[in-house]
Amino acid sequence: MNRFYIFLIRAGLGAFFAVLLSRIFYPHANPAYMAGLGIFLVGMAYVLEAIRKSKSNETNTPQKK
C-alpha cells in the first residue's frame, strides 16, 4: 500500500471514531468539534508512527565500539 491509501484509511477511521466518540460522550456536539477530533486522531496516528519508527531505528543501528 502506498502512503495515500494509508492516509485515506486513517482519515476514514479517524472520522468514524470522532463521530462515534462525540456521539457517545457529547451527543449535541458541533460538527466542527467532530472534525477537530478527527484531525487530532489522524495526527496522533502519524505522531505515534514516527515515534515507533524512531525507536525501531535506534535498536536496529549497529553499535560503535
C-alpha positions as CSV (number, residue, x, y, z in Angstrom):
1,M,0.0,0.0,0.0
2,N,1.3,3.4,-0.8
3,R,1.1,6.4,1.6
4,F,-2.0,7.9,0.0
5,Y,-4.1,4.8,0.7
6,I,-2.9,4.6,4.2
7,F,-3.9,8.2,4.7
8,L,-7.3,7.5,3.3
9,I,-7.8,4.6,5.7
10,R,-6.6,6.6,8.6
11,A,-8.8,9.6,7.7
12,G,-11.9,7.3,7.3
13,L,-11.2,5.6,10.6
14,G,-10.5,9.0,12.3
15,A,-13.8,10.4,11.0
16,F,-15.7,7.3,12.1
17,F,-14.3,7.2,15.6
18,A,-14.6,11.0,16.0
19,V,-18.3,10.8,15.3
20,L,-18.7,7.7,17.5
21,L,-16.8,9.1,20.5
22,S,-18.5,12.5,20.3
23,R,-22.0,10.9,20.0
24,I,-21.4,8.7,23.0
25,F,-19.8,11.3,25.3
26,Y,-21.2,14.6,24.0
27,P,-24.4,13.9,21.9
28,H,-25.1,17.5,21.0
29,A,-21.6,18.2,19.7
30,N,-21.0,20.8,17.0
31,P,-19.8,19.3,13.7
32,A,-16.7,21.5,13.9
33,Y,-15.8,19.7,17.2
34,M,-16.1,16.4,15.5
35,A,-13.9,17.5,12.6
36,G,-11.3,18.8,15.0
37,L,-11.4,15.5,16.9
38,G,-11.0,13.6,13.7
39,I,-8.0,15.7,12.7
40,F,-6.5,15.2,16.1
41,L,-6.9,11.4,15.9
42,V,-5.3,11.2,12.5
43,G,-2.5,13.5,13.6
44,M,-1.8,11.4,16.6
45,A,-1.7,8.3,14.4
46,Y,1.2,9.9,12.4
47,V,3.0,11.1,15.6
48,L,2.9,7.6,17.1
49,E,4.1,6.1,13.9
50,A,7.0,8.4,13.8
51,I,7.9,7.6,17.5
52,R,7.6,3.8,16.7
53,K,9.9,4.2,13.7
54,S,12.5,6.2,15.5
55,K,12.6,3.6,18.3
56,S,13.0,0.7,15.9
57,N,15.8,2.6,14.1
58,E,17.6,3.0,17.4
59,T,17.5,-0.7,18.1
60,N,18.5,-1.7,14.5
61,T,21.5,0.5,14.2
62,P,24.8,-1.2,14.8
63,Q,26.7,-0.1,18.0
64,K,30.0,1.6,17.5
65,K,32.9,0.2,19.6
